[in-house]
Amino acid sequence: MRQVCYGRMCPSALVRVANTDVGAQVFGYRVDHPGLVDTQRTVTVNLEGWDRCLHCSDFDAATGSLKGLC
């Protein structure tokens, strides 16, 4: 059985939310947008979440995919 957390490593980038931290299990971002132009983009990494992924038996860190799927 696959871990339910796979697929939740990165937040959705399809919906951009301005001036708010958007996060997922491992990666996150923030786009500050006070006017017409983005002024700052920040990417965050949750190292504890990434460490859990690396030690998961379903995750292949070399390819970044589920084992046996790709």
C-alpha positions in Angstrom: 0.0 0.0 0.0 1.4 3.4 -1.0 1.9 6.2 1.6 -0.9 8.7 1.5 1.6 11.6 1.8 3.0 11.1 -1.7 1.7 13.8 -4.0 1.6 16.2 -1.1 5.3 17.1 -1.2 4.7 20.3 -3.2 1.9 22.8 -3.0 -0.3 23.5 -6.1 1.2 26.2 -8.2 -1.9 26.4 -10.4 -3.6 28.8 -8.0 -1.4 31.7 -7.0 -2.2 33.2 -3.7 -0.6 36.6 -3.1 0.9 37.7 0.2 0.2 34.4 1.9 2.5 31.4 2.8 1.5 28.4 0.8 3.0 25.1 1.9 2.9 21.4 1.6 4.7 18.5 3.4 8.1 19.4 2.0 8.1 22.5 -0.2 6.3 25.9 0.0 6.3 29.4 -1.4 5.2 32.9 -0.9 4.7 35.6 -3.5 4.5 39.2 -2.3 2.2 41.1 -4.6 1.3 44.5 -3.3 0.5 46.0 -6.7 0.9 45.2 -10.4 4.2 43.5 -10.2 5.5 40.7 -7.9 8.1 42.2 -5.6 9.4 39.1 -3.9 9.2 35.4 -4.3 10.3 33.0 -1.5 10.6 29.2 -1.7 10.8 27.2 1.5 11.9 23.7 2.3 10.8 21.7 5.3 13.9 19.6 5.9 12.1 17.3 8.5 9.4 16.5 5.9 12.1 15.9 3.2 13.9 13.5 5.6 10.7 11.6 6.1 10.4 11.2 2.3 13.9 10.0 2.0 13.4 7.3 4.6 10.0 6.2 3.1 10.1 2.7 1.6 7.8 3.8 -1.2 9.9 6.8 -2.3 13.0 6.5 -4.6 15.1 9.5 -3.8 17.3 8.9 -6.9 14.5 9.5 -9.3 12.0 11.4 -7.1 9.3 9.0 -7.8 7.4 6.1 -6.3 9.2 2.8 -6.6 7.8 0.6 -9.3 5.6 3.3 -10.8 8.0 5.2 -13.1 
